[in-house]
């Protein structure tokens, strides 16, 4: 990550965030602000991980409560921040209608164009798919709309699929 874009610094033994619950074994990491840039409501630190402040949690927490696990962070700058561990793992990738590059082993290397079985996404806001559970977090329009209505900052939405 480019130094000018890096806002947070941490040094824990970082678990793999692959859709599993981590609260029972969670060791609260210490973090600090690395530069003097303003911090958005959501902060990028690693693919597949969402970090948010208390304002974002207040605005989205109830809607996301079954889809994320809220994990504490100790911020040495005394800013309330949390990891939203997405535990809503949905096997909804329609491989036949997606454009996918495969390794010779048959594992997915890259997805250029996504297609989802949308019947699996009813009433969903955030989710991960098993094929990329470590690195990708997907949002539905309902989550995006809630973020925009709440004027939350720090997230960029890219449309990857339209039904």
Protein Blocks (a to p, Z undefined) as FASTA:
>chain_A
ZZklpmbdcfbdcdddehiafklmoccdddddfbfcdcdfbdcfbghiacddfklmmmmm
mmmmmmpccdddddfklpacdddddfbdcdfbcfklpccdddfkopafbdfbdcddfklm
goiabdcdfklmmmpccddfklmmmmmmnopghiacddfbdZZ
